């Protein structure tokens, strides 16, 4: 068969029918990504293939490093085409890595390019893609990929000027919303950096932040600002919860210590993290938001590289930190207080799949409809066929796949939407295989409704954010 033919990943008749008739036509609801709001706020041409495809893409950077490419051609100041050529020469070595499929699927879906990318074909692909990009803008991408909603990740101190402009007058029929990500409020291992951020937060509110109550009020004010800009999502990412408690008195003392510039012991950091996360639950619950929590990553491991390149440049990995007790204690406390919002949990360590899948089942039926607490789509290093298959199969075994809110890109690139296609093919293969093997009824309406729900309709209904009319039916 041809590479990336119409039925790739679909091995049975039912899988193929489910994909082409039910999955492929669904709009994309990309509720979690790292796109730059400044890019989305305008409607200008997108630049070169390097700009939209390689800049900021940690997946590609890691592959290039593994292929022995000099760092100057990855994150350095080399010419953009030379960086693209270095990636093109790396691509043939990515066989069986998800990048090989993603790379060629993106070239095919966006530019109609079927040529395999390598060092010899790089120039013709570069020229053809850039010719098309010269007249392509954000609206063209959203329309081509049928994108209903995009949710970006935004710090509480972000102005949201681009989001507010889009809310007032959007040049395209795609909802773009910010997600409130206050990780810097809880990142207490570097007290000097934390204090600098708190000072920035204080300047936005025009009031000094000297006590914990001032800090909480400033965060609540920014939460309300995000709400006014259309946000209905928060997002958090850290290694793990620790099963600790923190009283108001303890939190005040820890905050005072940190604000004075004194380093905090690990236990004090963990206590204030849990205290603030419960406060964020209260804000989200009162506003009717959904909370996302990403757990299980060790960041910025290669300290030597960090000195040269800075943080968040592709040196993060899966942690084996124990997750169960701390997560159970946190969710139980939030539920006990009556303000556990709709919540999506993401784990990076696949060894925790059954833990996260079953943990969600303990916190359903809290008045917000089905799937109150969700186990999120296979994340980051698990964002590939095997990881997606495991997540879908385990969720099916220990929960209700029928209520799953489905896929997201978690990407910094506008050209990443074919990842939704890969997910949909994996989903249809799993369901179609079971149907053609006699483990599910061969009922087109029943199976088709499941596929449409997981691909789009569940997310549309779960998050409840306004969509353009053509996507809201």
Beta strands, then each sheet from edge to edge (+ up, - down):
strand 1: 28-30
strand 2: 147-154
strand 3: 175-180
strand 4: 233-238
strand 5: 290-295
strand 6: 297-298
strand 7: 317-318
strand 8: 342-347
strand 9: 373-375
sheet 1: 1+ 2+ 3+ 4+ 5+ 8+ 9+
sheet 2: 6+ 7-
end
